[in-house]
């Protein structure tokens, strides 16, 4: 048994290193960090960046997709967030980070179909290289980031979940995102600026 221990330890190290390589580290942004702008393709074929909207006070950036049950459960709530906050200067920007080779229902064509069916009034962008999801540190769909304008750029003011019930909107007790937005719109830091994102894991490109 003693002779086997070094071998088992080596196997464990190899397995862990493989796990790390295949699954990007979820470092990304923290509250207070400046968010780097991006340029991603929208479902209408146009390229979209944060800098495009000169009047935006900020953005509600949500990493989401077509296929995840959690993303589907939150879809109407995301639409409602845009309806409520776009007029207050904080529109939704939805980004699909999933690799369609792993999740075929998340192809660009499927994104276009979904956006048309649900009449999205906000951009639905394809993060084809997955570099934006990695930069943000997104790990789930949905995973939200509220950005607030600071000078010519944007800083992260909230990270996490929309609310405390991923299954039933009618049973929500605490609306994390809306509570944070109330503080942010009032010019204050969000009293609760980070929660745990609940959803499907992002479908990363295979190594």
Helices and strands as residue ranges (DSSP letters): H 2-22, E 34-35, E 40-42, E 47-48, G 50-52, E 58-63, H 69-85, G 86-88, E 90-96, G 104-106, H 108-118, E 123-126, H 131-136, E 140-141, E 143-150, E 153-160, G 169-171, H 176-185, E 200-201
